[in-house]
Amino acid sequence: MNVEADTGALFQVIGTGLVVTILMTVVSFCAGSVLAVPVALMRTSRVWLVRAPATAFIDIVRGIPTLVWLLIIFYGLGSVVSLDPLPAALIGLTLISSAYLAENFRAGIENVHVGQKEAAAALGLSTAHQFWRVVAPQAVNIAMPPSASYAVALLKDTAIAAIIGVTDIIFFAQQEVARGAPAVTAFLVAGAFYLIVSVPLSYFSRFVDHKIRQKVVVV
């Protein structure tokens, strides 16, 4: 009975970090999506001077581990501008999200069949209208499944933010262990909370992929 009570208390305490974990995931993903659009457009440019900075940005951001980025931003920017742990984590995760999502968007744009663009040009649409009315909607469909899968990976990456003091699920699990709770039990409870969010996200990702594949087959 004591074990059940202790486990219930762990669920209650560690669960208080769930809101912060979801907040980091949603904000970082949405903000990263917005930043990823211009990066993806630059990445697909035929002009080398436009394409090179976007390529370098993506390679550098993706080449450095998430933990290192959070430490650089929290301690580096923190020496110039006072940053609390949560804003620092949001900046870092948004930066990383924008790089990964930019590659998804770039792949979506480049995988739109050239015939679609030629047909739009034949209809007399301007270059801007060709992109926004013909290419972009199809590119979004192509990029959605991998982007939804990335959202699951991003959710798990938020656990690293505890290292700089963000009060998320892992932060509270570590606190409970420091107070004497069994480490295995505390982190199993933390894992359960991640599953509560990640499993529905995974199913949603597969659902989106299935629907888009059906749509492509029908078209």
C-alpha positions in Angstrom: 0.0 0.0 0.0 2.9 2.3 0.8 4.4 1.5 -2.6 1.2 2.4 -4.3 0.9 5.6 -2.3 4.5 6.5 -3.1 4.0 5.8 -6.8 0.8 7.9 -6.8 2.7 10.8 -5.2 5.4 10.5 -7.9 2.8 10.7 -10.6 1.4 13.8 -9.0 4.7 15.6 -8.5 6.4 14.6 -11.8 3.2 15.2 -13.7 3.4 18.9 -12.8 6.2 19.1 -15.4 4.0 17.8 -18.2 2.6 21.2 -19.1 6.1 22.6 -19.5 7.2 19.7 -21.6 4.1 20.1 -23.9 4.6 23.8 -24.0 8.2 23.5 -25.1 7.3 21.0 -27.8 4.4 23.0 -29.3 6.1 26.4 -29.1 9.4 25.2 -30.5 7.7 23.2 -33.3 5.4 26.1 -34.4 8.1 28.8 -34.2 10.5 26.5 -35.9 8.0 25.9 -38.7 7.7 29.6 -39.3 11.5 30.1 -39.4 12.0 27.0 -41.6 10.0 28.4 -44.5 12.4 31.2 -45.5 15.4 28.8 -44.9 13.8 26.2 -47.1 13.2 28.7 -49.8 16.8 29.9 -49.6 17.9 26.3 -49.7 16.1 25.6 -53.0 17.3 28.8 -54.6 19.4 28.5 -57.8 21.6 31.4 -56.7 24.6 30.1 -54.8 24.9 33.2 -52.6 21.4 32.7 -51.4 21.6 28.9 -51.1 25.0 28.7 -49.3 24.0 30.5 -46.1 20.9 28.3 -45.7 22.9 25.1 -46.3 25.5 26.2 -43.8 22.9 27.1 -41.2 21.2 23.7 -41.6 24.4 21.7 -41.5 25.8 23.6 -38.4 22.6 23.5 -36.4 22.0 19.8 -37.1 25.7 18.9 -36.6 25.8 20.1 -33.0 24.0 18.1 -30.3 20.9 19.5 -28.7 22.5 19.5 -25.3 25.4 21.5 -26.5 23.1 24.1 -28.2 21.2 24.6 -24.9 24.4 25.0 -22.9 25.7 27.5 -25.5 22.5 29.6 -25.5 21.9 29.4 -21.7 25.4 30.2 -20.6 26.6 32.1 -23.7 23.6 34.4 -24.2 23.1 34.4 -20.5 26.4 36.3 -20.0 25.0 39.1 -22.3 21.3 39.0 -21.7 19.7 37.6 -18.6 17.8 34.4 -19.7 15.7 32.2 -17.6 16.0 28.4 -18.3 12.7 28.1 -20.1 13.2 31.0 -22.6 16.8 29.7 -23.3 15.4 26.2 -24.0 12.7 27.6 -26.3 15.3 29.5 -28.3 17.5 26.5 -28.6 14.8 24.0 -29.5 13.2 26.5 -32.0 16.6 27.0 -33.7 17.1 23.2 -34.0 13.5 22.7 -35.1 13.8 25.3 -37.9 16.9 23.4 -39.3 15.2 20.0 -39.3 11.9 21.3 -40.6 13.6 23.4 -43.3 15.1 20.2 -44.7 11.6 18.6 -44.7 10.1 21.6 -46.5 13.0 21.7 -48.9 12.4 18.0 -49.8 8.7 18.7 -50.2 9.3 21.6 -52.6 11.9 19.7 -54.7 9.6 16.6 -54.9 6.7 18.4 -56.5 6.7 17.1 -60.1 8.1 19.5 -62.6 5.1 18.9 -64.8 3.0 20.7 -62.2 5.2 23.8 -62.4 5.1 23.7 -66.2 1.4 23.4 -66.3 1.1 26.4 -63.9 3.4 28.4 -66.2 1.4 27.4 -69.2 -1.7 28.8 -67.5 0.0 32.2 -67.3 0.6 32.2 -63.6 3.4 34.4 -62.3 6.3 32.8 -60.6 5.0 33.8 -57.2 1.5 32.4 -58.0 3.0 29.2 -59.3 4.8 28.7 -56.1 2.0 29.6 -53.6 -0.9 28.2 -55.5 0.6 25.0 -57.0 3.9 24.1 -55.5 3.4 25.1 -51.9 0.2 23.1 -51.2 1.7 19.9 -52.7 5.0 20.5 -50.9 3.2 20.8 -47.6 1.5 17.4 -48.2 4.8 15.8 -48.9 6.5 17.4 -45.9 3.8 16.7 -43.3 4.5 13.0 -42.5 8.2 13.5 -41.7 7.4 16.8 -39.9 4.9 15.0 -37.7 7.5 12.3 -37.0 9.9 15.0 -36.1 7.4 16.4 -33.5 7.7 13.1 -31.7 11.5 13.4 -31.7 11.3 17.0 -30.5 9.1 15.9 -27.6 11.8 13.5 -26.4 14.5 16.1 -27.0 12.8 18.5 -24.5 14.0 16.1 -21.7 17.5 17.5 -22.2 16.3 21.0 -21.1 16.3 19.8 -17.5 20.1 20.1 -17.6 19.7 23.9 -17.6 17.0 23.9 -15.0 13.8 23.9 -17.0 11.0 22.5 -14.7 9.8 19.8 -17.0 9.1 16.1 -16.4 12.7 15.1 -16.0 13.5 18.0 -13.7 10.9 16.9 -11.2 11.9 13.2 -11.6 15.5 14.2 -10.7 14.2 16.2 -7.7 12.3 13.2 -6.4 15.3 11.0 -6.8 17.4 13.5 -4.9 14.8 13.4 -2.1 15.1 9.7 -1.8 12.6 8.2 -4.2 13.8 5.1 -6.1 15.5 6.2 -9.3 14.0 3.4 -11.4 10.4 4.2 -10.2 10.8 7.9 -10.7 12.2 7.6 -14.2 9.7 5.0 -15.1 6.9 7.4 -14.1 8.6 10.1 -16.2 8.8 7.7 -19.1 5.1 6.9 -18.7 4.3 10.6 -19.1 6.3 10.8 -22.3 4.4 7.8 -23.6 1.1 9.5 -22.8 2.0 12.3 -25.2 4.3 10.6 -27.8 2.1 7.6 -28.6 -0.9 9.7 -29.8 1.6 11.8 -31.7 3.1 8.7 -33.3 -0.4 7.5 -34.3 -1.2 10.9 -35.7 2.0 10.9 -37.7 1.1 7.5 -39.3 -2.5 8.6 -39.8 -1.3 11.7 -41.7 1.1 9.6 -43.8 -1.6 7.1 -44.7 -4.1 9.8 -45.7 -1.6 11.6 -47.9 -0.5 8.3 -49.6 -4.2 7.6 -50.3 -4.6 11.1 -51.7 -1.6 10.6 -54.0 -2.9 7.3 -55.2 -6.3 8.7 -55.9 -4.8 11.7 -57.8 
